[in-house]
Amino acid sequence: MRGRTMTLPLGVLVLALFADVAFGDTWRTITAGWKPNRVAIAGGKIWACSEGGLYDVAADFSDIRLLNKDDGLYANDVNVVRAEADESRIWIGYDDAGVDRIDPATGDIVQRILDFVESNEVFSIYDIFLSETEAYVATDIGVSKLIPSDYDDLWVVSETYRNFGVGTDAWPQPVKVESVFSDGEWLFVGGINGIAVASLEDNLFDPGVWQTFDFESDLPHRSDVTNNVSWFRQMNGEIYAGLYLFTVVRWDGEEWDQATPNYRFYFGMTDSPDSTIYCGAGNGLYKWNRDDNTFDLLIPDSLTQKVFDLTWAFGNVVGVLDTDAKDKGGVFRFDPDTGEYIVIHPNTPGGNQATQLHIDESGTVWITARSSNQNGIYGLTAEGVWESITRLDLTQDAFNYTFLDIGTDDAGGVWIGSRGDGLVHIMPTDTGLVPTWFNADTSTGARLQPMSNDGFVLIGGVAREPGKGMWLVNTYAGDELSGVLRKPLIFVPLAWYTDPTTEWQTYSTVDGVPTIDIKSVIRDHYGRLWFGPLSDADQYSMVMMNPAGTPMNPDDDSYMTFGTGDVGFTMVNDMVLDDEGFLWVGAPDGLYYIDTNHDDSFIVGSVTGALGEEITAVALDPMGHIWCGTHNGVSVFNPARMSWVNHYTVASGRYPSRLVDDDITCMEFNGETGEAWIGTNIGVSVLTTPYRNFGDELGEIDVRPQPFLLGNDGVSLQFMGESLVNGATIKIFTPSGRLVRELSFSEASSEGWDGRNKEGELVSSGVYLLLVTDPEGHSKVGKAAVVRK
């Protein structure tokens, strides 16, 4: 057992070179659709809105799609969907204030209303009511009235009402309105303040015409929750209002009378042509018998989900379901005549807040993600199907915590560490995913160690030891106050797969592990492990362990520790090792690198120039570029030229893109497809790049952009798809056969052609021939149309 602390030379490299590479980027956005909340019918289809976009559901439930910004929506988080009376248009209200009017037959957006976006006071659209001549939109500051304009099929904002009631009955300013409705005679407004009602014949700008009904004296209310009016409905000629998590009231023209018993959790109501009223509740679908004020359960007791909204369509009750502890959210229909009940779910992950990304050898993309009520592990198979492991599959507390790391083993199993309840191991089989949960409980084998007496088990990192097993970092293992021996590192041998009784090898502080504050872990080319701390290091910023090729024997290991003065950073957010043996560290104060090709001393340096100071995630592409996620977007660094080759931010500023959000949480690169997977808190962006593991057979030459516009700073012509093979050479000719430029495989694959000739001058406009020759002498010819500004 040997241990020592090394002081390393710290070098800092400041880079201010920005050479953007544009190659006809293709993007797609992945959002979660497990939490729909409103439903509407138009164009012979069912439309529902969710935190990840808009459902498009066939009337016969044969197909369901989740539409998001990739399909032209203004944003991904949709709060409300409503249909015009003739169903020729649907209105979509977004959480960030936009409103779209869509043709349901074609999916085309016929109008984008940005009046609310342009007002700094308004941040969300909560409800929309539509009639043939008027529309009312509920927002953060009140209700806006829209009317058709003189232009074809366009609506405009005509009035906004902000003042409701006078004196002691007046609502505060500004007022958040969450529900709005009109029966053609009255306008009804609801929210946490209660209900406000005014006649449409009055001047609605006058606060004195509004009669307000508050929860303290006029409406039924609960003392243990924030009371809210969540919806209005007109059924059988009467106006009803849903009081969230409590009851339903009915308007008699002057007052609101309680219509249903309390504590039934009414989330929506609708009526059928025969005047039957159906109620969506917190645990199923009910039919309301108004004569004796009772409810008949229509969907079996096994349903635990909230039924968020209801409508009548195609002879059925149609509604949307929340995701619960036992069931996945989606759209359902219930046939009152036959009792048939069908649910359809979108093919998406279950959460928008991505915490980790990993791509295994089979090409399956694994994402851990959270939503407002569901944490989960999601795998996208080669067939394009999302498989999931959530609380629906395992009831353990692991799904109440953030997942910190994902890794795969030699057997194809997936290991996922959580911040609080151990880890989940998933074994893909022919019949589906088989999950197993481990923490400190004896029921799971007590293979892990809690960090305190309350059983909090933190698995900060996982790493494969090829041909031997898996390393697990049991961060902060052991309770210092209780005197329990602290064991922050675990090795799982391959023998465990065939014999589950096989012991896991633990490494304790007595065995030489210098600190329990280790999280991020990566294995270098020499079989050594590098650990980054979970928190700002007060002792070590990095620890290196050499297991000497015997991971089941702690006695022959050696350790090196690095302080802040050695490496320059105090905390590690993410790490990646490149093919040259350089360890790239994403830290709160920048991007660092460590040359691991040494035994006793290491070259350390830092790089500046990314879009944000804090590097939240790092990834490596096949061309050796380092992809850096920040709070301001993504920056791509080329170590070979020591320069930044690209930057991506949300579509504004100097480097606009279709990135779903600038706050990057995790990243992973798929070398087979050339896809950069970029996780954020509101979805995942997938960017297809030319950086991939090139094959051995030359295909058709595909270069982008076409035409290639010279004069845009840093824009390069990129070789896509199978346009290159390893070791190929590229010659660029004029149509007359004059050689303009020759590129190596390294130059063409990582940087493309910058539009310059051998002398470094920009070429003239014209069509250029591209001759690509593989190492065996086989060639293909392509063309590039160049336009010089």
N, C-alpha and C positions, 0 to 999 in steps of 0.2 A: 504494500500500500504506500503510494507516494503522493505528496501534494505540495504545490508551491504556487506562489503568486508571481505573475510576470508583468513587467511594465513594458508597454509597446510604444514604438515611435508613432506619433499621430500626425498625419499629413492632411491638409485641407485643400481641396481643389475647388475653386470657384469658377463656375461656368456660366457664361452669358450668351451662349450661342443658341439661337432659335432657328432651326431649319425645318419648318413644317413640311410634312410629306402628305400629299393628298392623292389618293388613288381610287376615287370613286367608292368611298366607304359605304358598306351596306350594314344597316343596323336593324335589330328587332328588339322589341321590348317584351319582357315576361312579367306579368302581374298576377296577383292572387285573385281568385274569384269565388272563394268559399264563404263570402259574407254578403249576400244580396240583401237589399232592404226595401225596395219599391218595385212595383210591377205595373205594366200597362200593356194594352193590346192595340195593335195597329198593323195594317197591311197583311192580315192573315197570320201574324206571328205574335209571339210573346216577347216582350222586352222587359228586362229587369236591370237595375243598376246596382253596382257593388263598389267596394273600395279599390278594385282593380280594373274597372271599366264597365262596359255595357253588354249584357247578355242578349244574344239573338237566338231565340228558341223556336224551332218548327212547331206548328200547331199540333202535330201528331207525336211530338217528343222524339222524333227520329234523329234530331241533330241539335247541338248546342254549341255556340261559339262565344268567346269572350273578346269583345272589341276594345281596343285601347288607342293610344296616340298613334300607333303604327297604322291604324285604320282611319286616321283623320280626326279623331276626337280631340277636343281642345286640351283635355287633361285625362288622367287615369282614374282619379277618385271622383266617382259620380254619386251625388246625393239624392237626386230625384229624376224620375222619368214620367212624363205625362203625354197623353195623346190628344190631338185636336178632335173635335166632335166627329168629323168625317173620316178620321184616322188617316188623313193624307200626310200628316206631319206628326213627328214626335219631338217633344222639347226635352233637352237634357240639361240639368243644372249641376254645376260642379262645385267641389269643395273650395276651389280657388277662384270663384266668382264668375266664371264664364258660363254662357248659355248657348247651346247649339240647337238649331232646328234642322231636323233630318228627315229626308224622304225615306220612309220605311221600305218602299218597293225597291229602291236602288241602293240605299245606304249612303247616298250623297248628302253632304251638308249644304242646305240651301240658304242658311243664314247663320252667321256667328255674331252674337250680341255681346259686345265688349264694354257696354256702358258701365257695368258694375266693376269690371276689372280696372277701368281707368279712374275710378274713385278710390282714393286711399282709405276711405272709411269702411269699405265693404270688403269682406274676405270670403264669404261663403254664400251659396244659394241653398236654402233649406227646403223650400216647397214652391210649387207652381200650380196655379189654378187656371184653366183655360175655358173660355166660352167662344162663341162664334165671333164676337166683336171685341172681347177684352181678354187680357191675360194679367194675372196678378202674381208677382214674384216676391217671396219672403226672403229677407236678407238680414245681415247683422244690424242694420240701422232702421228697419221698418219694412214697408211693403211698397213696391213700385207697380204702377199700372202701365201696361203696354197696349197699344192699339195698332191695327193695320195702317200702313202708310199709303200714300198715293202711288208708291212704286209697287211693281208686281211682286206679291208674296213676300213682303218685308214688313216687319213689325218694329215699332219705335217706342221708347219710353216717353210717356206723356206726363206722368205725375209720380211723386214719391211721398208717402205719408209716414211721418215720423212722430207725430204728437197724438197720443191716445189718452183721453180723459183730462179732467181739470181738477185742481185742488188736491185734496187728499187721495182722490181716485186716479190721479195722473200716473202713468207709467214713467219710469226713469228714462233719461236720454244718454247715449243712444240705446235703442231697444232692439234686442235680438228676437226676431219673429221666426218661429219654426213651423208654423202651419197656417194656411190661408185657404178660404173657400168663399164662394158666392152662390146664392140661389137665384140671382137675378134681381132680388129685392134688397137683400142685406149682404154686407161684407163682414166675414168673420175672420178674426185674427187671433192666433194662439201662440203661447210660449210659456216661459217660466213665471211670467207675471199673471197668467190667467187667460181670460178671453176678453177681447174687445169687439163690440158689434156696432155697426153704423148703417143707416139707410143709404142706399146708393143715390137717393134723390137729394141728399144733403151735400154740403161742401165738406169733403173729407179732410181738407186742410185744417178745418176748424176743430181743435181738440174737444170742444164742447159738444160736438155731435156724437162723439164716441162714448158708448156706455161700457164701462169696464166691470168685469167680474173677477174678483181675486180669490185666491185659495183660502185665505183666512176666514172670510165671512160669506162668500157667495158660492163657492164650489167645494165639493168633497175633496179632502186632502189627507195626506199622510204626514206624520211628524218626523219620520225616520228617513225620508228621501227628499230629493229636490223635485218638487212637483212640476209637471210640465203638460201642456196640451200638445200631443204628438200628431193628431190627425183629425180631420173633419170628413164626414160622409153624409150624403143625402140618400136615404133609403125609405121606400114607401112614402115618399113625399115629406119625410121628416128629416131634420138636421141633427146629426149625432156628433159628439166630440169625444175622443179618447183621451182620458187622463192617464198618463204613462204609469204603468205598474200598479194601477189601482182600479179604475172603474170607467163607466161610460155615462155621459150625461146627454140629455135631449133638450132641444130648444123649443119652447112653447110660444114663442113670439115676444115674450117679455123676460122670462127667466130660464135658467138651466135646471132641469129636474134630473135626479139620478134615475138612470134607466136600467141598470144592471146591478147585481150584487157586487160587493167589494172584493178586492184581492183576487181577481181572476186574470190579471195580467193581459189585458186586451191590447194587442198590437195592430189589429186591423179588423175591418168588417166589410162585408159586401152582401148584396141581395141578388136573388135569382129572378127571372121573369115571373115566377109564381109567388113572389113576395116573401120567400123564405130568406131569413137573415142568417149568415154564417159568420162566425167569429174566430179570428186567429188569436190564439192565446200562447202562454208561455210553455205549454206542454201538449199542444195539438190543435186540431180543428174541431169546432163545435157548431152545432145547429141551435139557434136560440128559439125557445118556445116562449113567445112574449106573453101568452095568456097567463101562464103561471110563473113567468120569469125564471125559467130553468134552462139548463143547457144539456144537450145530448152529445156525447163524445162520438165523433165520426171516424177519426183516425185512431188506431189502436193505442192502448196505454203505453206501449213500448216507446212511442215517440216522445223524446224529451226536449226537442228543439223548440225554440221560439218561432212562431209563425208571424213573420214581420209585416206582411201586407197581403191583401186578398183582392181579387176581382173575379167577375163572372165572364167566361169566354168559352165558346165552342161547346156549350152544353155542360160545362164543368166548372167547379170552383178551382181557380188557379191562384197559387200563392208562392211566396219565397220563404225559404227556411234558413235560419241561422246555423252556424256550425256550433255543435255542443260537444259535451264530453263523450258522447257515444255515436254521433251521426255527423256526416259531412253536409255542409250547406248546399243549397241549389234551388231549383224550381220544381214545384209539384202540381199535380192536378188530381182532383177527386171527382169521380162520377157519382152523383147522388142516387142515380137509378140502380147502378150495379154495385156500388161500394168499392169500385176499383180505385186503387191509389198508386200513383207512379211518381217517382222522383228522378230527376236528371241532374247530373253534376257537370261543371265545366272541367276540362282537362288542363288543370293549372296546379301550381303549388298552392299551399294553404296560407301563406303569409307573404307580405310585401317587404318586410324588414329582414333582409338577408344578413346573416351573421358570419357564415363561412361558405366557401365554395371548394369543391374538389372534383377532379375528373380522373376516373380510374382507368385501368388498362383496356377495359371493354368499351370505353367511350361513354359510359354512363356518367352524367353530370349530377353530382350530389350537392344539394343546397340545404343548409339549415336556415330556417326563417321563422319570424314571429308575426302574429297579427294581434289585434286587440284582445283576443281571447284564446289564441291557439299558437303554441310553439310546435314545430315539427321538423322532420327530416324528409327530404323529397329527392327522389332520383328520377332523372329524365333518361329513359331507355333509348336505344338506337332506333326503336320503332316510333319514337316521338310521344310515348305515353309517360305521364307522371305517376310514379308510384310513391306511396307515402307511409311513414311511420309517425303516428301522433298519439295523443291520448286515446284516440279511437282504438288503437292497437295495444298500447301499454298504458296502464293507469298510474304509473309511477310519477313521482314529483319531478323527475328529470325534465318533463315538458313544461314545468313552471319556471325554468331557468334558461338563461342564454347558453347556446352551444358555442364552445370556444375553438374546437379544432376537429378536423376530419382526416382520416387516413385509411388506406386499404392495405391488406396483408397478402401474403403469397397465396392464400386459399381463396381470394376473392371476397373476403369479409370486409366490412366497413366498420371502423371504430370512430365513435363520436363522443368527445368529452364535453361535459356540462359544467357550468359554473354553479354548483350547489348540490347536485344529486347524482354524482358518479358518472357513469358512461353507459352508452348503448352500443351493443355489437349487433350488426345486421348481417345475416348470411343470405345472399340471393340464392334461391333454389328454383327448380322448374315449376313449382307450385306457388311461388311468390316470395316475399321477403320474410325472413324469420328473425324477429328481434329478441335479444336477450339483454337484460338490464343488470348492472352491477353497481353496488355501493357498499357501505360498511355494514349493512344488515346481515345477520346470519342467514336469512332466507336466500340471499344471493351469494353465499359463500364467504361473506365478510372479507373479500379480497382487497378492498380499498380501505383507506384510513381517513376518518373525518378530521377537519381542522379544528373542531371544537366539540364540546359535549352535546351540542344540539344536532349532531349528525350531518353537518354541512360538508359535503364531499366535493372537492373541486378537482377536475381533471383538465389541466391547462393545455396539454399538448400530447400528440401521438406521432410516432415515427416507426417506419418499417426497418427491421434488420433483415436484409434479404437472405432467404434460405434458413433463417433461424427463428424469427418471431417478431414481436412488436414491443416497442418501448412506450410506456405510459407515464406521464408526469402527474403525480398526485400532489399538486401544489399545496403548500402550507400543511402538509400531512402531520397529524399528531397534535395533541393539546399540550402546550408547554406547561400549563399550570398543573396538569394532572401527572406530569412526569412520564407520560407515555413515550416510548422510543419513536422518533419521527422518521418516517420512511417515504420521502417525496418522489422516489423513482421505482418503477416496477417494470419487469421484463416478463412477457407472456411467451413461453416457448411453443414451437410448432406442435410438440407432443400433446399439448392441451386440446388440439382439434380432434384428435382421435381418442383421447382419454381425458374427459372433462374433470377428472379428479386430480390431474397433474397440478402441482403447486406452481404458483407464480413467484418468481424471484423478486424480492424487495431489496432496495438499497437505502440504507439509513444514514443518518449523520454520523453514527459510530463507524460505518463502513467507509466514511470519507467524503460523503456528499457535503460540500461546504456550506450550503444554504438550502432552506426550504422554499425560498422565494424564486422558484423556477417555473416557467410556463412554456413559452415558445420553444420548440425543439426541432433541430434539423440534423441530419447525418451527412457528414462530408465524404469526399472521395476516398478518405483513408480510414473510414469506419469510426471516426470520432463523432461525438455528439456535442452540439452547441446549444446552450440553453440561454434564453432571455428571461428577464424577471417579469413578474406580473405587474408590479407596481414600480414607482420611482425608486431606483436602487439607492439605499443608504449605505450599502456595503459593496455589492458586485453588480456591474452592468452586464456582464456576460460570464458564463462558466463553460469550460470545455472539459469533456470527459473522454478518456480513451479506455474503452472496455477491454482492450487487448485481444479482441476476437473471441472472448469467452463471456458472453452476456449472462450466463448462469453462475458466474463466479465473481463476486465483488472484491475478492482479495488481491487480484492482480491489476486493479484499475489505477489510473492516475488522473489528476485533475489540474486544471489551470484556471485561475480566476482573474478577471479583468475589472478594474475600477473605472470610474468615470474619467479619471485622468489618463487612463490607458486608451480608451476608445472614443471618448468625447460625448457619448450619449448616456443617459441614466435609465432609459426604459426602452423596451422593444415592443413595437406593435405587430410586426410581421417580419419574416425572413425568407430569402430564397437563395439557393446556391446555383451558380452558373457552371457551364461546362469547363471553364478555365480554373475552377476551384475558388472563385471569389464569392464570399458570403455577403449578400446585400441585405442591409438592415434598414427597415423602415422605422424611424423613431419619431417621437413628438417634435423634435427640433430639426428633422431633416433626414436625408438619405446618406447612409454610411456604407463603407465596404471594408472587408477584412480578407486579405490574401491568406487562405488556409494552407497553402503549399509549403509549409514550414513546420518545424518541430518545436523550436524554442522561442522564436520571436516572429512577429507577424507585422506586415505592413497594413496600416489602417489609414483610411482617408474618408473624406466626406465630399458630397456633391451638392451644389446649390443650383437653383434655377427652375425647380418644379413650380407648378401653379400654386401650391400651398406649402407653407413651412412644415406642417406636420404631415408625415408620410404614414397613412393609415393602413395601407396594404401594398404588397409588392408581388409581382409575377414575372415569369421568364418566358419569352417566346423562342421558337427554334432558331432564330437568327441571332440570339444572344442579347436582344433588347430587354431592358429592365422597365417594366410597366409599374408606375407609381401612382397609387390612389391617394388623394388628399381630400380636404374639406372643400376644395374649389375645383375639383375635376380630376382628370387623369393626364399624367405626363409620361412620355416614353423616352428613355435614355439609351443611347448607343455607346457602350463602353469602348468599342473598337476605335471610335473617333472622338470619344469623350465629349459628346454633344447631345443635346436634346433634339430628337427627330420629329416629335409630334406632341400636340396638346389637344385635349378634348374638354369642352365645358358645355353646359346647357346653352341652347341656341341664342347666345348674345355675347357681346364682347369680341375679343380678338380671335378666339378659337372656337367658333360655334360648332355644335354637333347635335345629334339626336340622343345624347346621353340623357337617361331618364332623370338623373339628379346629380348635382355636383358633390354631394357628401358621400364619399366612397367608403364602404364598410369592409369589402373583401374583393379579391380578384383571383382568377385562375385562367390559364391559357391552354387551349386545346390545339396541340401541334399538328394533329391529323387533319383538322378542318380549317386551321388558321383563325379560329374564333377566340376573341378575348371576352371572357365572361366577367362582368363588372357588377358587383352587388352594391345596392344602396338601401336606404330605409323606405323607399317607396317603389321598389321593384328592381329587376335585374335587366341591364342592357347587354346585348350580345353584338359585338362588332366583328364582322368578317374582314380579315386582313390577308395580304399575300404572304404573311410570315407563317410557314407551315413546314412540316417534314416532307420535303419533296421526294417523289417516288423515283423509280429507275427507268420509267418509260416516258418519253417526251410526247406530250399531247399537242392539241391545237394552241396556237399562240393567241392569248387573250390579254390585252393590255388596257389599262385605264388610267386616267380618264380619256374618253374619246368624245370630241377632239381634245388634244393636249394643248392647253392655253399657256403660252410662255408669257412671262411678265408678272404672274402671280408669285409673290415671294415664297420660295421654298417648295413650290409644287413640283412633284416628280411623276414620271410615267412608271407605273408599277406593273409587274408581271403576275398575273393571276392564275389560279387553278393549276393546271398541269403544264403551264408555259415554260417551266424550268425543271431540270433534274439536277441532282447533286453533281458538281463539277462541270456544268455546262458553261460555254462561252457565248457571248452575245456580240454580234457585229451589226452596226447600224449604217445603212447605205442610203444615198439619194436614189431616186428612180433611174438615174443614168448609170448607177453602179459605183459611184465614188464613195469610199469608206469615210464615214463621218466620225465614228467613235467605236471603240471596243470596250466591253465591260466584262469583268470577271463574274463568276457565279456569286461570290460574296457581295460584290457591288450591286449586282442586279437584284438579288434576292432581298437584301436588307434596305437598299436605298433607291433602287430603280435608276432610270435615266433622268438627269436634270435638264435635258434639252440643250446641252452644250456639246461642242465638237472637241476634237483632240487638243485644240489650242485654248479651250476654256471659254469660248465665245458662244453666245446663244445662236442657235441655227435659225434659218429663215423659215417662213411659213411654207408648208407643202406636205406631201405624203412621203413618209420614210419607210424603208423596208427593214424589217428586223429578222436577222438570221440567227437562229438559236441552234447550237450544235452540242450534242451530248458527248461524253468522253469516248464513245465508240465510233464517233464520226457521223451519226445520224442527225439530220437537220430538219427543221421546220421553219417556214417563213411566215411572218405576220406583217401587218401594216399599222402605222401610227399617223394619224392626221394631226399635224402641228399647226397651230395658229399663233403667230407672234403679234402681240399687241403693239 
